[in-house]
């Protein structure tokens, strides 16, 4: 996987997952998810674009926190929703 330098990486902070048990919004409404993403600015846990409600992307665009990391065991990649690239 190729990564690039992304200006949005300046928004990355040390975070703890706010809802380590799953997607915050899906847990609240009782919806299912496919995979989880961790916001690297605030610790929000949201569901991926393959999930029915795409809460991680919605959070990134609504709140302005563009960089997420996979919250799946064994995965360590990061994604920028603004530039649509691995970072």
C-alpha positions in Angstrom: 0.0 0.0 0.0 1.4 3.4 -1.0 0.9 6.3 1.4 1.4 10.0 0.7 2.0 13.1 2.7 -1.5 14.7 3.3 -2.0 18.1 4.8 -4.9 16.8 6.9 -2.5 14.7 9.0 -1.9 17.8 11.1 -5.4 17.1 12.6 -4.3 13.7 13.9 -4.1 13.5 17.7 -3.5 10.7 20.2 -7.0 9.4 20.8 -8.9 6.7 22.7 -12.0 5.2 21.1 -15.1 6.7 22.6 -17.1 3.6 21.9 -14.7 0.7 21.7 -17.6 -1.8 21.5 -18.7 -0.5 18.1 -20.0 2.3 15.9 -21.5 5.0 18.2 -24.5 5.8 16.0 -25.3 2.1 15.1 -25.1 1.2 18.8 -27.6 4.0 19.6 -30.1 3.0 16.9 -29.6 -0.8 16.9 -28.1 -1.0 13.3 -25.5 -3.4 12.1 -22.1 -2.5 10.6 -19.5 -4.3 8.5 -16.2 -2.7 9.6 -15.2 0.1 12.0 -13.1 3.2 11.6 -11.5 5.4 14.3 -11.4 9.1 13.9 -7.9 10.2 14.6 -8.9 13.7 15.8 -11.5 12.9 18.4 -11.8 9.1 18.9 -15.3 8.7 17.3 -15.9 5.1 16.2 -18.0 4.9 13.1 -18.9 2.3 10.5 -17.2 2.0 7.1 -18.4 2.8 3.6 -19.4 -0.9 3.2 -21.8 -0.6 6.1 -25.4 0.5 5.4 -25.2 3.9 7.1 -21.6 5.0 6.6 -21.3 6.8 9.9 -17.5 7.2 9.8 -17.7 9.2 6.5 -20.7 11.2 7.8 -18.7 12.1 10.9 -15.7 13.2 8.8 -17.7 15.5 6.6 -20.1 16.9 9.3 -17.4 17.5 12.0 -14.4 18.2 9.8 -12.2 15.3 11.1 -11.0 13.8 7.8 -8.5 11.2 8.9 -9.5 7.8 10.2 -7.7 4.5 11.0 -9.1 1.1 10.6 -10.5 -0.1 13.9 -10.3 -3.7 12.9 -7.9 -6.2 14.6 -4.7 -6.6 12.7 -5.2 -3.6 10.4 -3.1 -0.4 10.8 -3.9 1.7 7.7 -5.3 5.3 7.7 -7.6 7.0 5.2 -8.3 10.7 4.4 -11.9 11.3 3.5 -11.2 14.7 2.0 -8.5 13.6 -0.4 -9.7 10.0 -0.8 -6.3 8.5 -0.2 -4.4 6.3 2.2 -2.2 8.4 4.5 
